[in-house]
Amino acid sequence: MERLIFHIDVNSAYLSWESARRLKEGKEDLRLIPACIGGDPKKRTGVVLAKSIPAKRFGICTGEPMGAALRKCPQLVIAPPDFSLYQQYSEAFLAICRQYAPALEQFSIDECFLDMTGTRTTYPDPIALAYEIKNVIRDTLGFTVNVGIARNKLLAKMASDFEKPDRVHTLFPDELENKLWPLPVGQLLTVGKTTVNKLQKAGIATIGDLAQQPAARLQAMLGKKWGIQLHAYANGIDHSPVIDVPQKAKGYSISTTVEDNVSSAEQANHILLTLADSVSARMRADGAKTACIAVSIRSNDFRNRSHQCKLHQPEDTTQVIYETAKQLFSALWDRHTPLRLLGISLTDVTWDENEQLSLFADPKHEKERKLDRAVDAIRKKYGMDTIARGAVLGDKHIVGKKYRAQVENKRKR
């Protein structure tokens, strides 16, 4: 049976979702004016996350600093990001898609794959079905999507990236020569700038050029595995399945770019505590533990360094992760180079609930675990996403007395 895959991609998701909300409130549609979603232009972390088509005409690019965008277009309307809103619209969009598909794989917050293989009896015309899904999303939720239709995930995603917005495109095997091969090689999924440079130096400018190269030549240029994969992709070959059940995370990570350079260990430790608190809470929510902790730093001249260590046994407590991160940071930093980014990664993740028991259990460690559970419970009950570990370590400026008292009461029980 021939596979049939849809890829559905929200058009300029963050901007579209903010626009949909504003239209409900009787405000202007950001999609029709020079506008973007982005951070505070006065802060180093302020960048363009999404832009309207009118903003694009001014040369504004996703990822560029807000200050640069405003210099290009002084009248640019800036809306701050609202990730809770984005999650709501993402869930609503996916719920509509699930009504049509036997299997759905969420690829990101604003895109998914639908495996429509074997649905010919129910949906005899795949193109008509794609238009129906697209229009239902638009008419129900107030934003548009593109739908790509193909025999595999690779080509479905490539098709959905064709002309936007609010379009349906196909990319079947007999359409590769006309629709895919004329495209620049850099537009092939997974091909980055370094690979593009290598290919162009070898006279390979289009996806068609890549498809017609001997696989052995590509292997010699790019490596055995990478050369074979790109040759297959250029020829429209991809056997990866649509995975309906979300896979467990292979790891957890978090990082932050600071507004003012970190120049002391005390500053860094405050940040590491916040990061450790957040990433460990996410991990505990999934019932996972980590056996490897890493700390990464980026200096003010954009040089990256990282250091990691293995634990004797899997851990999930904030205190252990924080103390380990402090030690890693101390060994990593030279104590004088200003830092602009710090991060923590948790890998070697396990979900084994059978914890190794010890005759010499540490009462302090068990107390820390109870404290973590208490803080996690308060977050869950009160929606306190910003409650920080520092609150229960005596920092009275983080949360109010009410929540500190609740944590302390739970800890004493």
Salt bridges, closest charged atoms under 4 A:
GLU2 OE1 - ARG151 NH2 3.21
ASP9 OD2 - LYS164 NZ 3.60
GLU18 OE1 - ARG21 NH2 2.68
GLU18 OE2 - ARG22 NE 2.83
GLU25 OE1 - LYS27 NZ 3.30
ASP29 OD1 - ARG31 NE 2.94
GLU64 OE1 - LYS72 NZ 3.10
ASP82 OD2 - ARG21 NH1 2.84
GLU105 OE1 - LYS153 NZ 2.83
GLU111 OE1 - HIS7 NE2 2.68
GLU111 OE1 - LYS157 NZ 2.84
ASP139 OD1 - ARG138 NE 2.99
ASP161 OD1 - LYS164 NZ 3.54
GLU163 OE2 - ARG167 NH2 3.35
ASP166 OD1 - LYS134 NZ 2.98
ASP166 OD2 - ARG138 NH1 3.52
GLU175 OE2 - LYS179 NZ 3.00
GLU259 OE2 - LYS43 NZ 3.39
ASP277 OD2 - ARG379 NH2 2.44
ASP301 OD2 - ARG303 NE 3.51
GLU315 OE2 - HIS365 NE2 2.83
ASP316 OD1 - ARG369 NE 3.98
GLU323 OE1 - LYS326 NZ 3.61
ASP334 OD2 - HIS336 NE2 3.32
ASP348 OD2 - LYS310 NZ 2.31
GLU355 OE1 - LYS289 NZ 3.44
GLU355 OE1 - ARG369 NH1 2.78
GLU366 OE2 - ARG373 NH2 3.61
GLU368 OE1 - ARG389 NH2 2.21
ASP372 OD2 - ARG284 NH1 3.53
ASP372 OD1 - ARG389 NH1 2.51
ASP376 OD2 - ARG284 NE 2.68
ASP376 OD1 - ARG379 NH1 3.66
GLU408 OE1 - ARG411 NH2 2.14
